[in-house]
Amino acid sequence: MHRFRMRLWPRGLAGQLIVGMIAVLLITQCMVIGVAMQERLERFERDRGNFLARRLALVSDLLKTTPPALHGHVLRVASAPGFRFRLRRQQPGLPPAPIFENWLAPHLRAQGLNGSLVLTLPADDKDDRRAHGDLVAVPVKVANQDVWLTLTARRRSPPPWPRYAMTSLVLAAAGSIFVIVLLVRRVSRPLAHLTASAERLGRGETMPPLDEQGPQDIRTTIAAFNRMQERQQRFIQDRTRMVAAVSHDLRSPITALRLRAEMVEQDDLRDRMIASLDEMQQMVEAILAFAREDAAKETTESINLSALISEVVASREELGHQVRWSGALATTYPCRPSSLKRAVGNLLDNAIRYGGSAEISLDGTDIIVRDQGPGIPEDRLEY
């Protein structure tokens, strides 16, 4: 059940804002409709009660002023679908209808129909089986006789909700939802661009400054991100220039030391010194190559990792090195191809140098290089 709720509730900021605001809008619309329907029902009952009371007063006055022979005709003419008038010599023996009386009694009193009774008419009433609702009994003096004028009033529901009202509510809700979606997208789109740029920046890519768009808070965040990116690039450039300058300056001392080492008479000592100087020279050249490539600003491309590894492995096998590579499925990955190729090549060269052979595999986007060398002592590992 919890997983089902999580699936219904979106994870993104834009989706949560849209769903939340639409839910609030729907709840508000339902409350407005409920209040309007209640007010409409009260108005309907008030108008119906006033109509019935006025009809009773009119028929009562007519009965008092017309001959008894015409009373039946008056009652038939006054009756209509939904209510029926009759004259009874005795008070109807029916239970009261307090709910019906609450809204009808004030209208009866307003028409001067004092002493009226509002009674409950059962569904199987023998006098009128078609009537289901309540019976209003009004005492009337006709031809010097006290009789009861009764009105059988069926309980009616208010007329259906007007179509134009429902149409206006639906259009208002649709328009509000459309505006909500536009506003949320105006906020979420710059955030999505900012997230993608931060991801690219974390991979070491260089990109132009982001456009400052959206609300003021989002604009301020994007401006701060652009300033951070500019400072970071300036710091990396300064560091690269410094490392390149130091490496370039080391060339002259290394060359001088190599000349002095050539003059050493002991062969084994001279060879060890020259080997150490060659290793230092290789490190300096590698640093300078890194500085040159970094200054070139290699662009990021989506490449096939498996093909890149196969190319690096093939170049080592051509030199006679043992590299085990069983291949892998094509995996697309955005990176700087030359830099990644150099990094994989350095890992393979180290594995071959210290282990005699190397094994490389690809697990998703993770490149794993193994060798049979002595490894790094436990006390020197950095976790």
N, C-alpha and C positions, 0 to 999 in steps of 0.2 A: 504493500500500500504506500509506503514511504517512497519507494522508487517511482511509483506511478505519479505521485504528487510532484516529485522532482522533474519528471519528464514534462508535465504540464506547465511547470513554472520555468520560464526561459532562464538561461544562465547569463546571457549578455546584458549589459547595462541598458541598451536600447530596448530590447525585448521586455525587460522588467519594468521600465518606465512606461512603455506603451500599454502593457497588460494592466499595470496598477492604475494608470490614469483612466483607461477605458472601464475598469471595474468600478472606480469611484463615480464615473459618469453614469454608468448603468444603474448603480445603486441610487444615485441622486434622481435619475429619471423615474425609477420605480417609486421612490418616495413622493415625487411630485404627482405622478399619476394616481397614487393611492389617496393623497390629500384631495386631488381634484375629483376623483370618483366619490369620495365620502361627501364632499361639499355638494356634488351633483345629486347624490342620493337624498341628502337632506332637503335640497331645494325641490326635488321631485315630490317628496312626501309632503312638504309644506304646501306646494301648489295643489296637489291632489286633495289634501285635507280641506283646504280652502274651497276647492271646487265642490266637494261633496257637501260641505256645510251650507254653502250658498244654494245648492240644488235642493237640499232638504228644506231650507227656509222658504224657497220659492214654491215648492210643492205644498208645503204646509199652509201657506197663505192662499194658494189656489183652492185647496180643499175647504178652507173656511168660507170662501166666497162663492163657491159653485154648488148647485143642487146635488143631493146625494146620488141622483140618477146618473150624473156625469162623472162621479168619482172614479169609476173603473176606467173610463176613457182617459181621464187625466193621468191616472197612474200608468197606463200603457204608453201614453205619449211621452211621459217624463222618463220612463225606463229606457235603458240603452244597454248595448253589450258591455258587460262588466259590472253593472249594478242594476238592481230591480226594486221598485217601490211596491209596497202592499199596505193594506190597512188591517189591523188586528184588534179585536175587542179586548183581548187580555194581554198582559205583559208576557213576552216570550220567556219561557223558563230555561234560559241558557246561561252558562257561566260567563263571567265578565272577561274581557280581553284587555288586560292592563297595558300591554305594549302598544296595541292599536289606539287605546284611549289616550296615551301620553301625547301623541301629536294631533289627534282628531278633536279631543275635548276642548282645547282652547279655541279652535275654530267654531265649534258648536256654540260655545258661550258668546263668542263675538257676534254671532248671528241672532242672539237672543233665544236660542233653543235650550233653555234651562231644563234640568230634570231629564236630559237625554241619557240613554244607556248605550254603552258599546259592549256588545256581547260576542262570544266566540261561536261561530257557526260551524258545526261538525261537518265532515265531508259527506256523511250519509243523512243529511237533513231531509226529512220527508217532505217539507214544504217546497224545497227547491233543490233537487239533487244536482243541478248544474252549478250551484254556487259553492265555492270553496273560499272561505275567508272569514269575514266578520259581518255582524248584523248590528245596525244602528237603529235604536228604537226611540222615537220622539213622541212624547204625549201631546195629543191634539184633541181639541174639543170641536166636534163636527155635529151639527144638528142637535145641539144640547146633549150630546153623548161624548163621554171620554173614551177615546180610542188611541191606539198606538200606530203611528206611521213608521213603518220599518223600511230600512234601506239595506239590501243585501249587497255588500261591496266585496268584490273579489280582490284578493291581494295581488297587486301587479308589481312587476319589476320595472325599473326605469328603462327607457328606450336604449338601444345599443349606442355605444360610444360613436360619435360622429366620425365618418371616414376622414374628413379633412383634419380633424384633431390628431388622429393616429398618424396620418401622413406627415403633418408638421412635426410631430415628435420624432418620427423615423428620420426625416430630413435633417432635423436639428442634431440628432445623435450622429448621423453619418457625416455631417459637416464638422462636428466637434472632433470625431475620430480622425478625419482627414487632417485637420489642423494639428492635432496632437502628434500624429505620425510625422508631419513635416517638421514640427519643432524638435521632436526627439532626434530625427535624422540630422537636423542642423547641429545638434550637440554631439551626437555619436560619431558622425563622419569624421570630423577633425580628430577625435580621440582615436578612431581606428587608424588613421594615417600616422598619428603620433606613436601608437603602439608598434606599427610595422616599421617605422623609422628607428625606434629604439631597439627593436630586434636586429635590424641591419647594422646599427651602430655597434651593438654588442658583438657582432661577427667581424668587426674591424673594417666595415665598408665606409667609403667616403661618399657623401651625398650632398646635394645642394640644400640650403636652408628650407624649412617647411614654410608654406604660406600661412600667415596668421589669419585665421578665419574662425567663425563661430562666435559664441558669446564672449564677453570680456574676460571672464575667468579662464576660458579655454585659450583665448589669445595670449593671456599672460603666461600660461603654462607652456605654450608653443614657443613664445619668445625666450623663455628661460631655457628650454631645450636647445634652441638654436645657439644661444650664447654658450651653453655647456659644450656643445659639439665644436664650436669654434675654438674655445679654450683648449679642449682636448686635442684637436688637430694641431694647434700651435705648439702645445707641449710635446706631442710626438715628433713633430718636425724639428723642434729644438734639440730633443734628445737624440734623434737620428743624426743630425748634423754634428753634434758633439761626439758621438761614437765614431762617426766617419772621420772626423778630424783627428781623434786620438789614434785610430787605426792607421790612418795615413802617416802620422808622425812616427809610428812604431816601425815603419818600413826601413827607414835609414838606420836606426840602431840595430835592427835584425840583420841588415846587410853588412854592417860593420862587424858585428859579432861573427858572422859567417866567414868573413875574410880572415879574422883572427883565428877562427877555429881551423881553417885550412892550413895554418902554419904550425899547428900542434904536431909534434913528431910522433907521439904514440898513436898508432893506428886505431885501436879500439876506443880510446878516449875521444879521438877526433871524430870517429863515426857516430858515437853517441851524441856528441855535441851538435854535429850537423843534423842528425835526425830530430833532435829537440827543436833546433832552429827551423827546420822544415815544417814541423808541426805547428810552431808559432806562426810561421808565414802562412800556412793554410788557414789558420783561424783568422788572421788579419784579412786575408783575401775574402773569406766567407763573410766577415763583418762588412767589408766594403761592398760586396755583392748585395748583401741585404739592404744596405743604405741606398744603393743605386736603384734597386727594385722598389723600395718603399717610396723613393722620390718619383718613380715613374707612375705611381698611383694606378696599379693594376685594377681593372674593373672586375666586378663580380659577375660570374656567369653560372648558369645551371648546366652541370656536366654529368656524365655517367661515371660514377665512382669506380665501378668495376673496370671500365675501359681505361681509366687513368692508372689504376693499380697494375693492370696487365701491361701497360706501356712501361711503367717503372720497373717491373719485374723482368720484362724482356731485355731492357738495357743492362741489367745486372747479370743476367744469364749469358749475354753476349761476351761479357768479360770473364766468363768461366766460373762465376760464383754460384753456389747452390742456394736457390730460393724456392721454397715450396709454396705454390699458389694454385689452389684447386678451382678458382673462379667463383663467381657468384651471380645472382640475378641482377639485371640492370637496375641501378638505384640512382635516381636523379637527385642532385644536391647542389645548392647555390654556394659557390666559393670562388676564391681567386686561384685559377688552375695552376699557374706557374709556382705560386707560393706553396700550395698544397703538394704539388709534385716534388718540390725541393724538400719539404718536410718529410714526406714518405721516403724519399731517397736517402736522407740523412739517417732515418731510423733503420733502414735496411743496411746501410753501410756500417753503422755501429754494431748491429747484430752480427754481420759477417765478420767484422774485425775482431770482436771479442768472443764470438761463439762458433766461428767457422762456417756456419750456415744460418739461414733465417727461414721463418715460416710466417706468412701473412694471411690474414683472413678478414672477411667483411661481415659484420653483424649489424644489419640495418644500415645506419650511417656511421657506426663505430669501426675504425680501422685498428686491428689488433696485430701487433708484431711480436713474435716469440723467437727466442734463440736458446742455445744450450750453453751459454757462457756462465761464468761464476756469479754474475749478478752483483748487486750493490749490497754491502753489509747492512744488517738490520739496524745498527746504530746510526747509519747515515741516511736512512730512508726518511723522507719527509711526507707525512700523511696529511 
